Amino acid sequence: MGKQRKEKGKEAELLVADYLVKQGYSIIEQNYTIRGGELDIIAEKNMTRTFVEVKVVDNTEDLMDYITSHKKATLIKTIREFNYKYPTNKEISLDLVFVKDNSIIHHYTNITNN
């Protein structure tokens, strides 16, 4: 991954973290990494622990195509690992937030049910 793309990703993650805090979430972890997986943002609000995948996009058509079933499986594996290490009895949600031109364009909630 090129440095510029990585920088855009980091900026997008900060933008989304700020957005989540304004929505009443507490950020409990960012860039949680295990072998074979990474979670961009882990946040909690009320009785929900939310794992957020941040995607920087140029094209806004067919947004859900950006998350393949393989990517979703990798995220779910990483979520399980995190929850094993840091148990909770909160509801679990996997959210997907798209960022374009330094703006949040869509926040899909609980995509594992899609």
C-alpha positions in Angstrom: 0.0 0.0 0.0 1.4 3.4 -1.0 2.3 5.9 1.7 -0.3 8.4 0.3 -3.1 5.8 0.5 -2.0 4.8 4.0 -2.1 8.5 5.1 -5.6 8.9 3.6 -6.7 5.8 5.5 -5.4 7.2 8.8 -7.1 10.6 8.2 -10.3 8.8 7.4 -10.1 6.7 10.6 -9.5 9.9 12.7 -12.5 11.5 10.9 -14.7 8.5 11.7 -13.5 8.3 15.3 -14.4 11.9 15.8 -17.8 11.4 14.2 -18.5 8.4 16.4 -17.6 10.3 19.6 -20.0 13.1 18.5 -22.6 10.3 18.1 -22.1 9.3 21.8 -19.7 6.4 21.3 -16.5 5.9 23.4 -13.5 4.8 21.4 -11.9 1.8 23.2 -9.3 0.8 20.6 -8.0 1.8 17.2 -6.0 -0.3 14.8 -6.3 -3.5 16.8 -4.2 -6.0 14.9 -3.8 -9.8 15.1 -2.0 -12.1 12.7 -4.3 -12.1 9.6 -6.6 -9.3 10.6 -7.1 -5.7 11.7 -10.0 -3.7 13.2 -9.9 0.0 12.4 -12.0 1.3 15.3 -13.6 -0.4 18.3 -16.2 1.7 20.1 -18.9 1.3 22.6 -22.2 3.0 23.2 -24.8 2.0 25.7 -25.2 -1.8 25.5 -23.4 -2.2 22.1 -19.7 -2.9 21.2 -19.2 -1.7 17.7 -16.4 -2.7 15.4 -16.0 -0.2 12.6 -14.3 -0.9 9.2 -13.4 2.4 7.5 -13.1 2.5 3.7 -11.8 5.4 1.7 -13.5 5.3 -1.7 -13.3 7.4 -4.9 -16.4 5.8 -6.5 -19.7 5.7 -4.6 -21.5 3.2 -6.8 -22.2 -0.3 -5.3 -20.6 0.5 -2.0 -21.3 -2.9 -0.5 -19.1 -4.4 -3.2 -16.1 -3.0 -1.3 -16.5 -5.6 1.4 -16.1 -9.1 0.1 -17.3 -12.1 2.0 -13.6 -13.0 2.6 -13.0 -9.5 4.1 -16.1 -9.9 6.3 -14.9 -13.3 7.5 -11.5 -11.9 8.4 -13.2 -9.1 10.3 -15.4 -11.5 12.2 -12.4 -13.7 13.1 -10.6 -10.6 14.4 -13.7 -9.5 16.3 -14.0 -13.0 18.0 -10.3 -12.8 19.0 -10.8 -9.3 20.5 -13.9 -10.4 22.4 -12.1 -13.5 23.7 -9.3 -11.3 25.0 -11.7 -8.6 26.2 -15.0 -10.3 27.0 -18.2 -8.4 27.1 -21.9 -9.1 27.4 -22.8 -6.2 25.1 -24.4 -6.6 21.8 -21.9 -6.8 18.9 -22.1 -4.8 15.7 -19.9 -4.7 12.7 -20.3 -1.3 11.0 -18.9 -0.1 7.7 -18.2 3.6 7.1 -17.3 5.0 3.8 -15.2 8.2 3.4 -14.8 10.1 0.2 -13.0 13.5 -0.1 -12.5 13.6 3.7 -16.3 13.3 4.3 -18.3 10.5 5.6 -20.7 9.5 2.8 -22.3 6.4 4.3 -22.5 4.5 7.6 -23.8 1.0 7.3 -24.6 -0.5 10.7 -24.5 -4.2 11.7 -23.5 -5.5 8.3 -23.1 -9.1 9.5 -26.9 -9.3 9.2 -26.8 -8.3 5.5 
